[in-house]
Amino acid sequence: MSEIALASINSFGSKPPKDDFVPPAEEQILEIPISEFNAVLEDLVSIYNQIAEAVRDAGLVRGRELARLTEDHARVLKAEKSPTVKLMLLNAFIKRLFLKIREALKSRPEEGGKVIQVCSKIMARAVQIIDYIKTTIQDDPFRRKEISFDSKQARILFSGAGGEPVSRRDTIRAMRKAERLWPALNCGHRPNDGRQTTRLIGKTEDLKDSPIIGYRDLWQRSDRKVGMSL
C-alpha cells in the first residue's frame, strides 16, 4: 500500500515540487491490484442499491419507473468492459439517484403547523383509501384499466368506519395524503364538473406496485425489487 500512497501523492501534487523538479514526459500511472479495484466497484454497487431501496421505500419514485431505471443502469454497467469506465458510470448513476431524491423532496408540499392528532387521523384515513382501492382492484370483475375514487365515495367510506361525518376539507387532505403514500395515484378534480369534485385516479397496471403499510408506524414500501450487480 505504500506504493499506492506514494503514487497518489505524486499524481495529485500533495507536496510542493522541488526547485530542480522536472515534470515527467508522460502522465504517471497508478497501479492498483484488481482485487482491490473490484472491491471498490462492489462497494459502490452496494451503495447504489441501498440508495435505490431507500428511494423505493420512501415512495419518492414510482416502483415501475424505478425498476426500469435500475434495469437500464445494470444493463449499461454489465456491457461495459473497462473497469475505470464502470467506476465513472457507477458514480454517475448514484448522482442520478440523488437527483431523483432532491426533485421528489422539492415537489412535496410542506406539512408544518399541523396538530399531531389531526395528522394521525389524516394518515389513518389515507390508509383506509389505499386498502379500499387495493381490494377494489383485486375483486374487480370488469378488469378496468383505470380506477377512480372520488371524495363522495371517500366520505361514505369514512362514515361507515367511524359513524361520524368527515368534513370535505379533511376528506380531500386524506386523499392527497394517499396520493403521497401511493405515487401511482393522481389526485385532482373531475373534468367538466362544476362542483370540482376531487378524485383519485390511477392506471390498474401501475397500481399493481402497491405500498405495503405497517399499521404500527405506517411505514410503506413497494413490492417491486430494485437494485443491480456487477
Secondary structure, 3 states (H helix, E strand, C coil): CHHHHHHHHHHHCCCCCCCCCCCCCCCCCCCCCHHHHHHHHHHHHHHHHHHHHHHHHCCCCCHHHHHHHHHHHHHHHHHCCCHHHHHHHHHHHHHHHHHHHHHHHHHCCCCCCCCHHHHHHHHHHHHHHHHHHHHHHHHCCCCCCEEEEEHHHHHHHHHHHHCCCCCHHHHHHHHHHHHHHCCCCEEEECCCCCCCCEEEEEECCHHHCCEEECCCCCCEEECCCCCCCC
